[in-house]
Each structure stands twice: as C-alpha cells, then as structure tokens.
C-alpha cells in the first residue's frame, strides 16, 4: 500500500481549538470531575485519599494552559479581560487545593467551576470580537435560539437525562431543556449522553446520564455565544429616584 505524501497529511490536521473553545472544554472537564466526586460520595466502597487528587491536578494544569492560550492572543488589556484571567487563576488555585482535601470538601471548591468557565468563555468571546472589530461568526449548523440556550446550559453542567417507566426525561435549570430539544441536538451531533455518570435524582435511585457537548457542539456554541443583554440602568445624575412617601410629604409641606 502506497503511503500518502507528507504534504497531504498536513491538510488532515484539524485547527487548534480557539481560547473560547478551550474554556468550554474546560467547563466540561470540571463537570466530569464533579460528577465523579458525587458518585464517589454516594458509594459505600472505601476510597483512598488520592482518588480525586490526580483529576484535580490535571484540571489545575488545564486551567493554566487555558490562561496561557488567552494571553497568547495578545488582546489589548481591559477590565473584563483582566477579571477573566483572574477568575481562571482562582479556579486553578481551587482545583489544586481540592486535591489535598476530603472528597466532600473538595466537591465544594469546584462546584461552581463549570459555570465560571462558561462565563469566562462568554466574556472572552465578546472581548475578542470587540477588540478585533469582528462580528459573531455564523454557526456551521443552523441553531434556533432555544437550541443555542440549551447548548449553553449543557456546557454549564446543568442538564442530565434519565428514564422512568420506559419514558425518557431531562432535568435542568431555567431555561428548561426539553427532551425534544435534546434529541434535536443529538441528531445534529452536537451533544451526547454519558450513561450513569451523574448522581441520582433521589436517594437510592439510579445514576442519571450527563448530557455533554461533543467537539462539534463546542465549536457551534463558541460561534454563537454572546454576552447577555445589558439591563437598562440610570446614569448617576440623569434620573432621580422617587422619594419615599415620608420624604414627599415633608417636601410638600415646605
């Protein structure tokens, strides 16, 4: 069999993940770590002190790698970008510290890590587009607003699936991710379920299936992820707050 020329192999190498994609993947890693701790805490089998330490140290190293990737973009400094890096440094510190603690205490240190990583990805995406005067790229696959929101919730580690009486169901926070949405995303190859990897819905119940983004799902979410719309706020000195009733009465009497 003839070997293909070395030049041809270069075209088969996928491009490296963007810093935003790395952060979304990092969020998934933290979710898997937390799920493993949840299952560990609910098992009766004895566990050694180093059961979760190796995973925690890998997370810390991967978080530091994500920081280096962001710094490698050489974006102009801003408060938002500085705070993003600081938050990731805090995650790396917490992950490192959790490796020396009991599983129950360690679980608390990384509990909010998936959400924090996604939040950093959102901020970084917005900063990258703003600094480089680019608009959000068009997603490779058409996604509805509901599907985009579902991908974000899945990235945050908020969605699990299960079955009862031969009927499938999903569990999530607001906005709710319905089973019909999950199946549509699975059909597109954007999400997948990891069987029996998440803790049970009730004490003594079977483990649930964690819903996770595939590599294609991470790429698609990174292409549409945006900052939430800013809430209107009054600029100091432009809009006066209404006085309390007692103050209004005092003002009228003067």
Buried (B, 14 or more C-beta within 10 A) or exposed (E): EEEEEEEEEEEEEEEEBBBBBBBBBBBBBBBBBBBBBBBBBEEEEEEEEEBBBEBBBBBBEBBBEBBEBBEEBEBEEEEBBEEBBEBBEEBBEBBBBBBEBEBEEBBEBBBBBBBBBBBBBBBBBBBBBBBEEEEEEEBEBEBEEBBBBBBBBBBBBBBBBBEEEEEEBBBBEEBBBBEEBBBBBBEBEBBBBBEBBBBBBEEEEEBBBBBBBBEBBBBBBBBBBEBEEEEEEEEEEEEEEEEEEEEEEEEEEE
